[in-house]
């Protein structure tokens, strides 16, 4: 039996993971503030990406906490697969001052090379890999998990085929 106690129902009726708690989020912000180098900051974000799910507003706050370009862009790229509201990713991109940074993120995530951030995030919902020749998708468009030959994603419960 699949343990559904890790899931919560969203108002629109889909299932998603619980996002990072306020206490854990504040702790992560404090730890980022204490890190001296960008490499340490990127390692911390990478570790945090493995253990929590995030809202775009959380990711934006973590991006804003970073000091320089590489750490800022890496934060968005590392956390993107763990975002529960990808339709709001434009809010994250808007926190970047330079168009080059926004484009680097779009390219890294395969979101296309549209001229505007709005155009890129409009395609976020359709940015998942296209169905295979048999009409079946191989990866969940919601969380990126391998779903080859399955009708539902074992990671997020999303119907995929």
DSSP file (Angstrom, degrees, kcal/mol; ACC not computed):
  #  RESIDUE AA STRUCTURE BP1 BP2  ACC     N-H-->O    O-->H-N    N-H-->O    O-->H-N    TCO  KAPPA ALPHA  PHI   PSI    X-CA   Y-CA   Z-CA
    1    1 A X              0   0    0      0, 0.0     2,-0.3     0, 0.0     0, 0.0   0.000 360.0 360.0 360.0 134.4    0.0    0.0    0.0
    2    2 A X        -     0   0    0      1,-0.1     2,-1.0     2,-0.0   152,-0.0  -0.608 360.0-119.7 -79.0 130.0    1.4    3.4   -1.0
    3    3 A X    >   +     0   0    0     -2,-0.3     3,-0.8     1,-0.2    -1,-0.1  -0.565  33.6 177.1 -75.2 101.6    1.8    5.8    2.0
    4    4 A X  G >   +     0   0    0     -2,-1.0     3,-1.7     1,-0.2    -1,-0.2   0.421  58.3  93.8 -85.1   2.0   -0.4    8.7    1.2
    5    5 A X  G 3  S+     0   0    0      1,-0.3    -1,-0.2     3,-0.0    -2,-0.1   0.622  78.7  62.6 -70.9  -9.2    0.3   10.5    4.5
    6    6 A X  G <  S+     0   0    0     -3,-0.8    12,-1.0    11,-0.0    -1,-0.3   0.499  94.9  79.8 -87.3  -4.6    3.0   12.5    2.7
    7    7 A X  E <   -A   17   0A   0     -3,-1.7     2,-0.3    10,-0.2    10,-0.2  -0.660  58.0-164.6-104.3 155.4    0.5   14.1    0.3
    8    8 A X  E     -A   16   0A   0      8,-2.0     8,-1.6    -2,-0.2     2,-0.5  -0.984  23.7-119.4-132.6 151.5   -1.8   16.9    0.7
    9    9 A X  E     -A   15   0A   0     -2,-0.3     6,-0.2     6,-0.2     2,-0.2  -0.757  25.1-146.1 -89.7 130.7   -4.8   17.9   -1.5
   10   10 A X    >   -     0   0    0      4,-2.2     3,-2.2    -2,-0.5    -1,-0.0  -0.544  28.5-105.7 -89.1 161.9   -4.6   21.3   -3.1
   11   11 A X  T 3  S+     0   0    0      1,-0.3    -1,-0.1    -2,-0.2    -2,-0.0   0.787 118.9  59.2 -60.5 -28.9   -7.7   23.3   -3.7
   12   12 A X  T 3  S-     0   0    0      2,-0.1    -1,-0.3     1,-0.1     3,-0.1   0.408 119.3-108.4 -84.3   5.5   -7.7   22.6   -7.5
   13   13 A X  S <  S+     0   0    0     -3,-2.2     2,-0.2     1,-0.3    -2,-0.1   0.493  78.5 121.4  89.4   3.2   -8.0   18.9   -6.7
   14   14 A X        -     0   0    0    144,-0.0    -4,-2.2     1,-0.0     2,-0.4  -0.561  60.3-118.8 -94.1 165.7   -4.5   17.7   -7.6
   15   15 A X  E     +A    9   0A   0     -6,-0.2     2,-0.3    -2,-0.2    -6,-0.2  -0.839  37.7 162.6-105.4 142.0   -2.1   16.0   -5.3
   16   16 A X  E     -A    8   0A   0     -8,-1.6    -8,-2.0    -2,-0.4     2,-0.1  -0.965  39.8 -91.0-149.2 164.5    1.3   17.5   -4.4
   17   17 A X  E     -A    7   0A   0     -2,-0.3     2,-0.2   -10,-0.2   -10,-0.2  -0.412  49.1 -97.8 -73.3 152.4    4.0   17.1   -1.8
   18   18 A X        -     0   0    0    -12,-1.0    35,-0.5    -2,-0.1    -1,-0.1  -0.502  45.1-125.9 -65.3 139.5    3.9   19.2    1.3
   19   19 A X        -     0   0    0      1,-0.2    35,-0.2    -2,-0.2    -1,-0.1  -0.384  40.4 -66.0 -86.4 168.5    6.2   22.2    0.9
   20   20 A X        -     0   0    0     33,-2.8    -1,-0.2    -2,-0.1    35,-0.1  -0.191  58.5-113.8 -53.3 138.0    9.0   23.2    3.2
   21   21 A X     >  -     0   0    0      1,-0.1     4,-2.6    -3,-0.1     5,-0.2  -0.318  21.9-113.0 -71.7 159.0    7.8   24.2    6.7
   22   22 A X  H  > S+     0   0    0      1,-0.2     4,-2.5     2,-0.2     5,-0.2   0.894 118.1  51.1 -59.1 -40.6    8.2   27.9    7.8
   23   23 A X  H  > S+     0   0    0      2,-0.2     4,-2.1     1,-0.2    -1,-0.2   0.925 112.1  45.3 -65.1 -44.6   10.7   26.8   10.5
   24   24 A X  H  > S+     0   0    0      2,-0.2     4,-2.4     1,-0.2    -2,-0.2   0.885 113.1  51.6 -65.7 -38.0   12.8   24.7    8.0
   25   25 A X  H  X S+     0   0    0     -4,-2.6     4,-2.4     2,-0.2    -2,-0.2   0.927 110.6  46.9 -64.5 -45.5   12.7   27.6    5.5
   26   26 A X  H  X S+     0   0    0     -4,-2.5     4,-2.3     1,-0.2    -1,-0.2   0.891 111.9  51.9 -64.2 -38.8   13.9   30.2    8.0
   27   27 A X  H  X S+     0   0    0     -4,-2.1     4,-2.5    -5,-0.2    -2,-0.2   0.913 109.3  49.8 -62.2 -43.4   16.6   27.8    9.2
   28   28 A X  H  X S+     0   0    0     -4,-2.4     4,-2.4     2,-0.2    -2,-0.2   0.912 110.0  50.5 -63.2 -42.7   17.8   27.3    5.6
   29   29 A X  H  X S+     0   0    0     -4,-2.4     4,-2.1     1,-0.2    -1,-0.2   0.914 111.1  49.2 -60.5 -42.8   17.8   31.1    5.1
   30   30 A X  H  X S+     0   0    0     -4,-2.3     4,-1.4     2,-0.2    -2,-0.2   0.910 110.7  49.9 -63.6 -42.3   19.9   31.5    8.2
   31   31 A X  H  X S+     0   0    0     -4,-2.5     4,-1.0     1,-0.2     3,-0.2   0.910 110.0  50.8 -63.8 -41.2   22.3   28.8    7.1
   32   32 A X  H >< S+     0   0    0     -4,-2.4     3,-0.6     1,-0.2    -1,-0.2   0.895 107.1  54.7 -61.3 -39.5   22.7   30.5    3.7
   33   33 A X  H 3< S+     0   0    0     -4,-2.1    -1,-0.2     1,-0.2    -2,-0.2   0.836 108.3  49.0 -62.8 -33.1   23.4   33.8    5.4
   34   34 A X  H 3< S+     0   0    0     -4,-1.4    -1,-0.2    -3,-0.2    -2,-0.2   0.646  86.9 103.4 -83.5 -15.9   26.3   32.2    7.4
   35   35 A X    <<  -     0   0    0     -4,-1.0     3,-0.0    -3,-0.6     6,-0.0  -0.469  55.0-161.6 -70.5 137.1   27.9   30.5    4.4
   36   36 A X        +     0   0    0     -2,-0.2     2,-0.3     1,-0.0    -1,-0.1   0.806  66.2  47.1 -90.9 -32.2   31.1   32.4    3.3
   37   37 A X  S  > S-     0   0    0      1,-0.1     4,-2.0     0, 0.0     5,-0.1  -0.800  74.0-127.2-116.1 155.0   31.5   31.1   -0.3
   38   38 A X  H  > S+     0   0    0     -2,-0.3     4,-2.9     1,-0.2     5,-0.2   0.873 111.3  58.1 -61.9 -37.4   29.2   30.6   -3.2
   39   39 A X  H  > S+     0   0    0      1,-0.2     4,-2.1     2,-0.2    -1,-0.2   0.907 107.3  46.8 -60.9 -41.0   30.4   26.9   -3.5
   40   40 A X  H  > S+     0   0    0      2,-0.2     4,-2.2     1,-0.2    -1,-0.2   0.897 112.3  50.7 -65.5 -40.0   29.2   26.3    0.1
   41   41 A X  H  X S+     0   0    0     -4,-2.0     4,-2.4     2,-0.2    -2,-0.2   0.912 110.4  49.0 -63.8 -43.0   25.9   28.0   -0.6
   42   42 A X  H  X S+     0   0    0     -4,-2.9     4,-2.5     1,-0.2    -1,-0.2   0.895 110.4  51.2 -65.4 -40.1   25.4   25.9   -3.8
   43   43 A X  H  X S+     0   0    0     -4,-2.1     4,-2.2    -5,-0.2    -1,-0.2   0.904 110.2  49.8 -62.5 -41.0   26.1   22.7   -1.8
   44   44 A X  H  X S+     0   0    0     -4,-2.2     4,-2.5     2,-0.2    -2,-0.2   0.928 112.0  46.8 -64.6 -44.9   23.6   23.7    0.8
   45   45 A X  H  X S+     0   0    0     -4,-2.4     4,-2.3     1,-0.2    -2,-0.2   0.899 110.6  53.7 -63.4 -40.2   20.9   24.4   -1.7
   46   46 A X  H  X S+     0   0    0     -4,-2.5     4,-0.8     2,-0.2    -1,-0.2   0.915 111.0  45.4 -60.7 -43.4   21.7   21.2   -3.5
   47   47 A X  H >X S+     0   0    0     -4,-2.2     3,-0.7     1,-0.2     4,-0.6   0.903 112.8  50.7 -66.2 -41.0   21.2   19.3   -0.2
   48   48 A X  H >X S+     0   0    0     -4,-2.5     4,-1.1     1,-0.2     3,-0.9   0.840 102.5  61.6 -65.8 -32.5   18.1   21.2    0.6
   49   49 A X  H 3< S+     0   0    0     -4,-2.3    -1,-0.2     1,-0.2    -2,-0.2   0.784 101.5  53.6 -64.8 -26.5   16.7   20.4   -2.9
   50   50 A X  H << S+     0   0    0     -4,-0.8    -1,-0.2    -3,-0.7    -2,-0.2   0.686 114.4  38.5 -80.7 -18.1   16.8   16.7   -2.1
   51   51 A X  H << S+     0   0    0     -3,-0.9     2,-0.3    -4,-0.6    -2,-0.2   0.507 112.1  41.3-116.2  -4.0   14.8   16.9    1.1
   52   52 A X     <  -     0   0    0     -4,-1.1     2,-0.3   -32,-0.1   -33,-0.1  -0.935  61.0-132.9-140.8 162.9   12.0   19.5    0.6
   53   53 A X        -     0   0    0    -35,-0.5   -33,-2.8    -2,-0.3     2,-0.3  -0.865  31.6-154.4-110.9 151.8    9.4   20.7   -1.9
   54   54 A X  B     -b   83   0B   0     28,-2.9    30,-2.7    -2,-0.3    31,-0.5  -0.910  17.0-135.5-133.5 152.0    9.1   24.4   -2.5
   55   55 A X    >>  -     0   0    0     -2,-0.3     4,-2.0    28,-0.2     3,-0.7  -0.696  39.2-110.4 -92.3 157.1    6.7   27.1   -3.7
   56   56 A X  H 3> S+     0   0    0     -2,-0.3     4,-2.8     1,-0.3     5,-0.2   0.859 119.6  58.7 -58.2 -35.3    8.0   29.7   -6.1
   57   57 A X  H 3> S+     0   0    0      1,-0.2     4,-1.7     2,-0.2    -1,-0.3   0.857 105.8  49.5 -64.0 -33.0    7.9   32.3   -3.4
   58   58 A X  H <> S+     0   0    0     -3,-0.7     4,-2.1     2,-0.2    -2,-0.2   0.928 111.3  48.2 -67.6 -45.7   10.2   30.2   -1.3
   59   59 A X  H  X S+     0   0    0     -4,-2.0     4,-2.7     1,-0.2    -2,-0.2   0.909 109.2  53.6 -62.3 -41.9   12.7   29.8   -4.2
   60   60 A X  H  X S+     0   0    0     -4,-2.8     4,-2.6     1,-0.2    -1,-0.2   0.909 108.4  50.0 -59.1 -42.7   12.5   33.5   -4.9
   61   61 A X  H  X S+     0   0    0     -4,-1.7     4,-1.1     2,-0.2    -1,-0.2   0.879 111.5  47.9 -63.3 -38.3   13.5   34.2   -1.3
   62   62 A X  H  X S+     0   0    0     -4,-2.1     4,-0.8     2,-0.2    -2,-0.2   0.879 111.3  50.5 -70.6 -38.0   16.4   31.7   -1.5
   63   63 A X  H >< S+     0   0    0     -4,-2.7     3,-1.1     1,-0.2    -2,-0.2   0.932 109.1  51.8 -62.0 -45.7   17.6   33.3   -4.8
   64   64 A X  H 3< S+     0   0    0     -4,-2.6    -1,-0.2     1,-0.3    -2,-0.2   0.776 103.9  58.8 -62.8 -26.3   17.4   36.7   -3.2
   65   65 A X  H 3< S+     0   0    0     -4,-1.1    -1,-0.3    -5,-0.2    -2,-0.2   0.729  88.8  92.1 -75.4 -22.6   19.5   35.5   -0.3
   66   66 A X    <<  -     0   0    0     -3,-1.1     3,-0.0    -4,-0.8   -33,-0.0  -0.376  67.8-147.1 -73.7 153.6   22.4   34.5   -2.6
   67   67 A X        +     0   0    0      1,-0.1     2,-0.2    -2,-0.1    -1,-0.1   0.909  66.2  25.0 -88.5 -46.2   25.1   37.0   -3.3
   68   68 A X  S  > S-     0   0    0      1,-0.0     4,-2.4     0, 0.0     5,-0.2  -0.691  82.8 -92.9-127.8 171.2   26.3   36.6   -6.9
   69   69 A X  H  > S+     0   0    0     -2,-0.2     4,-3.2     1,-0.2     5,-0.3   0.859 114.7  49.2 -49.9 -54.6   25.3   35.3  -10.3
   70   70 A X  H  > S+     0   0    0      1,-0.2     4,-2.4     2,-0.2    -1,-0.2   0.920 115.9  43.1 -59.9 -46.4   26.5   31.7  -10.2
   71   71 A X  H  > S+     0   0    0      2,-0.2     4,-1.8     1,-0.2    -1,-0.2   0.886 115.5  50.5 -66.8 -37.5   24.9   30.9   -6.8
   72   72 A X  H  X S+     0   0    0     -4,-2.4     4,-1.5     2,-0.2    -2,-0.2   0.944 114.7  41.5 -65.3 -48.4   21.7   32.8   -7.8
   73   73 A X  H  X S+     0   0    0     -4,-3.2     4,-2.1     1,-0.2    -2,-0.2   0.897 113.5  53.4 -69.2 -38.3   21.3   30.9  -11.1
   74   74 A X  H  X S+     0   0    0     -4,-2.4     4,-3.0    -5,-0.3     5,-0.3   0.865 103.6  58.4 -62.9 -35.6   22.2   27.6   -9.6
   75   75 A X  H  X S+     0   0    0     -4,-1.8     4,-2.0     1,-0.2    -1,-0.2   0.940 108.8  43.3 -60.1 -48.5   19.6   28.0   -6.9
   76   76 A X  H  X S+     0   0    0     -4,-1.5     4,-1.6     1,-0.2    -1,-0.2   0.916 116.8  47.1 -64.5 -42.4   16.8   28.3   -9.4
   77   77 A X  H  X S+     0   0    0     -4,-2.1     4,-0.5     1,-0.2    -2,-0.2   0.917 113.8  46.9 -67.1 -43.5   18.1   25.4  -11.5
   78   78 A X  H  < S+     0   0    0     -4,-3.0     3,-0.2     1,-0.2    -1,-0.2   0.866 118.5  40.6 -66.7 -36.5   18.6   23.1   -8.5
   79   79 A X  H >< S+     0   0    0     -4,-2.0     3,-1.9    -5,-0.3   -25,-0.2   0.673  90.4  88.6 -88.9 -17.1   15.3   23.8   -6.9
   80   80 A X  H >< S+     0   0    0     -4,-1.6     3,-1.9     1,-0.3    -1,-0.2   0.878  84.4  54.3 -51.8 -45.9   13.1   23.8  -10.1
   81   81 A X  T 3< S+     0   0    0     -4,-0.5    -1,-0.3     1,-0.3    -2,-0.1   0.733 109.7  50.6 -62.6 -17.3   12.4   20.1  -10.1
   82   82 A X  T <  S+     0   0    0     -3,-1.9   -28,-2.9    -4,-0.1     2,-0.4   0.217  82.5 115.1-104.8  13.9   11.1   20.4   -6.5
   83   83 A X  B <   -b   54   0B   0     -3,-1.9     3,-0.4   -30,-0.2   -28,-0.2  -0.712  46.9-165.3 -85.8 132.1    8.7   23.3   -7.2
   84   84 A X  S    S+     0   0    0    -30,-2.7     2,-0.2    -2,-0.4   -29,-0.2   0.658  85.0  45.6 -90.8 -17.7    5.1   22.5   -6.7
   85   85 A X    >   +     0   0    0    -31,-0.5     3,-2.6     1,-0.1    -1,-0.2  -0.494  61.8 160.1-123.8  62.2    3.7   25.6   -8.5
   86   86 A X  G >   +     0   0    0     -3,-0.4     3,-2.1     1,-0.3     4,-0.2   0.735  67.0  74.7 -58.1 -23.6    5.8   25.7  -11.7
   87   87 A X  G 3  S+     0   0    0      1,-0.3     3,-0.3    -3,-0.1    -1,-0.3   0.694  96.0  51.4 -63.1 -16.1    3.1   27.9  -13.3
   88   88 A X  G X> S+     0   0    0     -3,-2.6     3,-1.8     1,-0.2     4,-0.6   0.221  73.1 112.0-101.3  12.7    4.4   30.7  -11.0
   89   89 A X  H X>  +     0   0    0     -3,-2.1     4,-2.2     1,-0.3     3,-0.6   0.747  62.8  73.5 -62.1 -22.9    8.1   30.3  -12.1
   90   90 A X  H 3> S+     0   0    0     -3,-0.3     4,-2.2     1,-0.2    -1,-0.3   0.857  89.6  60.6 -56.8 -34.7    8.0   33.7  -13.8
   91   91 A X  H <4 S+     0   0    0     -3,-1.8     4,-0.4     2,-0.2    -1,-0.2   0.873 105.6  47.0 -60.8 -37.2    8.0   35.2  -10.3
   92   92 A X  H X< S+     0   0    0     -3,-0.6     3,-1.6    -4,-0.6     4,-0.2   0.941 111.1  50.5 -68.6 -47.8   11.4   33.5   -9.7
   93   93 A X  H >< S+     0   0    0     -4,-2.2     3,-1.8     1,-0.3    -2,-0.2   0.848 102.1  62.4 -60.3 -34.2   12.8   34.6  -13.0
   94   94 A X  T 3< S+     0   0    0     -4,-2.2    -1,-0.3     1,-0.3    -2,-0.2   0.673  89.7  69.2 -67.2 -15.5   11.7   38.2  -12.3
   95   95 A X  T <  S+     0   0    0     -3,-1.6     2,-0.5    -4,-0.4    -1,-0.3   0.561  82.1  90.8 -79.7  -6.3   14.1   38.3   -9.3
   96   96 A X    <   -     0   0    0     -3,-1.8     6,-0.1    -4,-0.2   -32,-0.0  -0.779  64.8-156.2 -91.9 131.8   17.0   38.2  -11.7
   97   97 A X  S    S+     0   0    0     -2,-0.5     2,-0.4     1,-0.0    -1,-0.1   0.871  73.5  61.0 -73.1 -38.4   18.4   41.6  -12.8
   98   98 A X    >>  -     0   0    0      1,-0.1     4,-1.6     4,-0.0     3,-0.5  -0.761  69.5-143.6-102.8 136.6   20.0   40.5  -16.0
   99   99 A X  H 3> S+     0   0    0     -2,-0.4     4,-2.8     1,-0.2     5,-0.2   0.815 102.1  63.8 -61.1 -31.4   18.3   38.9  -19.0
  100  100 A X  H 3> S+     0   0    0      1,-0.2     4,-2.3     2,-0.2    -1,-0.2   0.891 102.4  48.6 -61.7 -39.3   21.5   36.8  -19.5
  101  101 A X  H <> S+     0   0    0     -3,-0.5     4,-2.1     2,-0.2    -1,-0.2   0.916 111.5  49.2 -66.0 -42.9   20.8   35.1  -16.1
  102  102 A X  H  X S+     0   0    0     -4,-1.6     4,-2.5     1,-0.2    -2,-0.2   0.918 112.6  47.9 -61.3 -43.2   17.2   34.5  -17.0
  103  103 A X  H  X S+     0   0    0     -4,-2.8     4,-2.8     1,-0.2     5,-0.2   0.888 108.3  54.3 -66.6 -38.8   18.2   33.0  -20.3
  104  104 A X  H  X S+     0   0    0     -4,-2.3     4,-2.5     2,-0.2    -1,-0.2   0.903 110.8  46.8 -60.4 -40.9   20.8   30.8  -18.7
  105  105 A X  H  X S+     0   0    0     -4,-2.1     4,-2.1     2,-0.2    -2,-0.2   0.939 111.9  49.5 -66.4 -47.8   18.2   29.4  -16.4
  106  106 A X  H  X>S+     0   0    0     -4,-2.5     5,-3.0     1,-0.2     4,-0.7   0.925 113.8  46.6 -56.6 -45.1   15.7   28.8  -19.2
  107  107 A X  H ><5S+     0   0    0     -4,-2.8     3,-0.9     1,-0.2    -1,-0.2   0.925 111.2  51.0 -64.4 -45.1   18.3   27.0  -21.2
  108  108 A X  H 3<5S+     0   0    0     -4,-2.5    -1,-0.2     1,-0.2    -2,-0.2   0.845 116.2  41.9 -60.5 -34.0   19.5   24.9  -18.3
  109  109 A X  H 3<5S-     0   0    0     -4,-2.1    -1,-0.2    -5,-0.2    -2,-0.2   0.480 110.9-118.7 -93.3  -3.7   15.9   23.8  -17.6
  110  110 A X  T <<5 +     0   0    0     -3,-0.9    -3,-0.2    -4,-0.7    -4,-0.1   0.840  67.7 140.1  70.1  32.5   14.9   23.3  -21.2
  111  111 A X      < -     0   0    0     -5,-3.0     3,-0.3     1,-0.3    12,-0.2   0.333  63.6-107.8 -91.3   7.7   12.2   26.0  -21.0
  112  112 A X        -     0   0    0     -6,-0.5    -1,-0.3     1,-0.2    -3,-0.1  -0.242  25.2 -89.3  92.7 175.6   13.0   27.4  -24.4
  113  113 A X        +     0   0    0     -3,-0.1    -1,-0.2    -2,-0.1   -10,-0.1  -0.140  59.2 160.7-120.4  36.7   14.6   30.6  -25.5
  114  114 A X        -     0   0    0     -3,-0.3     6,-0.1     1,-0.1    -8,-0.1  -0.155  48.3-119.8 -58.1 154.8   11.6   33.0  -25.7
  115  115 A X  S    S+     0   0    0      4,-0.0     2,-0.3     2,-0.0    -1,-0.1   0.792  93.4  47.2 -70.3 -28.0   12.3   36.7  -25.6
  116  116 A X  S  > S-     0   0    0      1,-0.1     4,-1.5     0, 0.0     5,-0.1  -0.843  77.2-129.1-118.6 154.1   10.3   37.3  -22.4
  117  117 A X  H  > S+     0   0    0     -2,-0.3     4,-2.3     1,-0.2     5,-0.2   0.851 110.1  58.8 -64.0 -34.1   10.1   35.5  -19.1
  118  118 A X  H  > S+     0   0    0      1,-0.2     4,-1.7     2,-0.2    -1,-0.2   0.909 103.7  50.6 -63.3 -41.6    6.4   35.3  -19.4
  119  119 A X  H  > S+     0   0    0      1,-0.2     4,-0.9     2,-0.2    -1,-0.2   0.883 110.4  50.9 -63.6 -37.1    6.7   33.3  -22.7
  120  120 A X  H  < S+     0   0    0     -4,-1.5     3,-0.5     1,-0.2    -2,-0.2   0.918 112.6  43.5 -67.7 -43.3    9.1   30.9  -21.0
  121  121 A X  H >< S+     0   0    0     -4,-2.3     3,-1.0     1,-0.2     4,-0.4   0.725 102.6  66.0 -80.4 -18.6    6.9   30.2  -18.0
  122  122 A X  H 3< S+     0   0    0     -4,-1.7     3,-0.4     1,-0.2    -1,-0.2   0.853 105.0  47.3 -63.3 -32.1    3.8   29.9  -20.1
  123  123 A X  T 3< S+     0   0    0     -4,-0.9     3,-0.5    -3,-0.5    -1,-0.2   0.409  84.2  96.6 -89.3   3.2    5.4   26.8  -21.6
  124  124 A X  S X  S+     0   0    0     -3,-1.0     3,-1.8     1,-0.2     4,-0.2   0.918  81.3  53.1 -58.7 -44.2    6.5   25.4  -18.2
  125  125 A X  T 3  S+     0   0    0     -4,-0.4     3,-0.4    -3,-0.4    -1,-0.2   0.823 116.1  40.1 -62.6 -29.0    3.5   23.1  -18.0
  126  126 A X  T 3  S+     0   0    0     -3,-0.5    -1,-0.3    -4,-0.2    -2,-0.2   0.242  88.1  97.3-101.7  14.2    4.3   21.7  -21.4
  127  127 A X    <   +     0   0    0     -3,-1.8    -1,-0.2    -4,-0.2    -2,-0.1   0.530  56.5 107.0 -81.9  -4.0    8.1   21.6  -20.8
  128  128 A X  S    S-     0   0    0     -3,-0.4    13,-0.1    -4,-0.2     3,-0.1  -0.324  89.4 -78.2 -68.3 157.3    8.0   17.9  -19.9
  129  129 A X        -     0   0    0     11,-0.1    10,-0.2     1,-0.1    -1,-0.1  -0.234  54.9-105.3 -56.2 143.9    9.4   15.5  -22.4
  130  130 A X        -     0   0    0      1,-0.1     8,-0.3    -3,-0.1    -1,-0.1  -0.281  45.4 -85.7 -67.6 155.6    7.1   14.8  -25.3
  131  131 A X        -     0   0    0      6,-0.1     6,-0.3     4,-0.1    -1,-0.1  -0.258  48.7-109.1 -59.5 150.7    5.3   11.4  -25.4
  132  132 A X    >   -     0   0    0      4,-3.6     3,-2.6    -3,-0.1    -1,-0.1  -0.119  44.7 -82.5 -71.2 177.4    7.3    8.6  -26.9
  133  133 A X  T 3  S+     0   0    0      1,-0.3    -1,-0.1     2,-0.1    -2,-0.1   0.800 131.3  56.8 -54.8 -31.5    6.3    7.1  -30.3
  134  134 A X  T 3  S-     0   0    0      2,-0.2    -1,-0.3     1,-0.1     3,-0.1   0.371 120.8-106.5 -82.9   5.2    3.6    5.0  -28.6
  135  135 A X  S <  S+     0   0    0     -3,-2.6     2,-0.4     1,-0.3    -2,-0.1   0.472  82.8 123.2  84.5   2.3    1.9    8.0  -27.1
  136  136 A X        -     0   0    0     -6,-0.1    -4,-3.6    -5,-0.0    -1,-0.3  -0.786  57.9-132.8 -98.1 138.7    3.3    7.3  -23.6
  137  137 A X        -     0   0    0     -2,-0.4    12,-0.4    23,-0.3    13,-0.3  -0.643   6.7-157.4 -86.1 150.2    5.4    9.7  -21.6
  138  138 A X  S    S+     0   0    0     -8,-0.3     9,-2.6    -2,-0.3    10,-0.8   0.643  75.7  41.6 -99.2 -19.3    8.5    8.5  -19.9
  139  139 A X  B    S-C  146   0C   0      7,-0.3     2,-0.2     8,-0.2     7,-0.2  -0.981  88.7-107.0-132.8 143.2    8.9   11.2  -17.3
  140  140 A X     >  -     0   0    0      5,-2.7     4,-1.8    -2,-0.4   -11,-0.1  -0.486  19.4-148.0 -66.6 128.1    6.3   12.8  -15.0
  141  141 A X  T  4 S+     0   0    0     -2,-0.2    -1,-0.2     1,-0.2   -14,-0.1   0.675  95.9  51.8 -71.0 -14.9    5.6   16.4  -16.2
  142  142 A X  T  4 S+     0   0    0      3,-0.1    -1,-0.2    16,-0.0   -56,-0.1   0.902 132.7   1.5 -86.6 -46.4    5.0   17.4  -12.6
  143  143 A X  T  4 S-     0   0    0      2,-0.1    -2,-0.2   -61,-0.1    -1,-0.0   0.509  90.1-117.5-125.1  -8.0    8.0   16.0  -10.7
  144  144 A X     <  +     0   0    0     -4,-1.8    -3,-0.1     1,-0.2     3,-0.1   0.497  58.7 151.3  85.3   3.3   10.3   14.5  -13.4
  145  145 A X        -     0   0    0     -6,-0.1    -5,-2.7     1,-0.1     2,-0.4  -0.310  57.1 -97.1 -68.6 152.8   10.2   11.0  -12.0
  146  146 A X  B     +C  139   0C   0     -7,-0.2     8,-0.3     1,-0.1    -7,-0.3  -0.588  49.5 164.1 -70.7 121.6   10.6    8.0  -14.4
  147  147 A X    >   +     0   0    0     -9,-2.6     3,-2.8    -2,-0.4    -8,-0.2   0.076   9.0 162.9-127.6  22.0    7.1    6.8  -15.3
  148  148 A X  T 3  S-     0   0    0    -10,-0.8   -10,-0.2     1,-0.3     3,-0.1  -0.204  76.5  -1.6 -51.2 119.9    7.8    4.6  -18.3
  149  149 A X  T 3  S+     0   0    0    -12,-0.4    -1,-0.3     1,-0.3     2,-0.3   0.493 108.5 115.0  79.4   3.7    4.8    2.3  -18.9
  150  150 A X    <   -     0   0    0     -3,-2.8    -1,-0.3   -13,-0.3   -13,-0.2  -0.727  57.6-150.7-106.0 156.5    2.9    3.6  -15.9
  151  151 A X  S    S+     0   0    0     -2,-0.3     9,-2.6     1,-0.2    10,-1.4   0.718  85.3  35.2 -92.1 -26.2   -0.4    5.5  -15.8
  152  152 A X  B    S-D  159   0D   0      7,-0.3     2,-0.4     8,-0.2     7,-0.2  -0.962  86.0-112.5-130.3 146.9    0.3    7.3  -12.5
  153  153 A X     >  -     0   0    0      5,-2.7     4,-1.7    -2,-0.3    -6,-0.1  -0.619  15.5-152.2 -77.4 130.2    3.5    8.7  -11.1
  154  154 A X  T  4 S+     0   0    0     -2,-0.4    -1,-0.1    -8,-0.3    -7,-0.1   0.740  93.3  52.5 -73.2 -22.8    4.7    6.9   -8.0
  155  155 A X  T  4 S+     0   0    0     -9,-0.1    -1,-0.2     1,-0.1    -2,-0.0   0.930 130.0   7.4 -78.9 -47.8    6.4   10.0   -6.7
  156  156 A X  T  4 S-     0   0    0      2,-0.1    -2,-0.2  -139,-0.0  -141,-0.1   0.520  90.5-120.7-118.5  -7.9    3.6   12.6   -6.9
  157  157 A X     <  +     0   0    0     -4,-1.7     2,-0.1     1,-0.3    -3,-0.1   0.502  59.0 150.9  81.8   2.5    0.5   10.6   -7.8
  158  158 A X        -     0   0    0     -6,-0.1    -5,-2.7     1,-0.1     2,-0.4  -0.437  52.4-116.7 -69.8 137.9    0.0   12.7  -11.0
  159  159 A X  B     +D  152   0D   0     -7,-0.2    -7,-0.3     1,-0.2    -1,-0.1  -0.655  41.9 167.0 -74.2 127.4   -1.8   10.9  -13.9
  160  160 A X              0   0    0     -9,-2.6   -23,-0.3    -2,-0.4    -8,-0.2   0.678 360.0 360.0-117.2 -26.8    0.7   10.7  -16.7
  161  161 A X              0   0    0    -10,-1.4   -10,-0.1   -25,-0.1    -9,-0.1   0.334 360.0 360.0-133.5 360.0   -0.6    8.3  -19.3
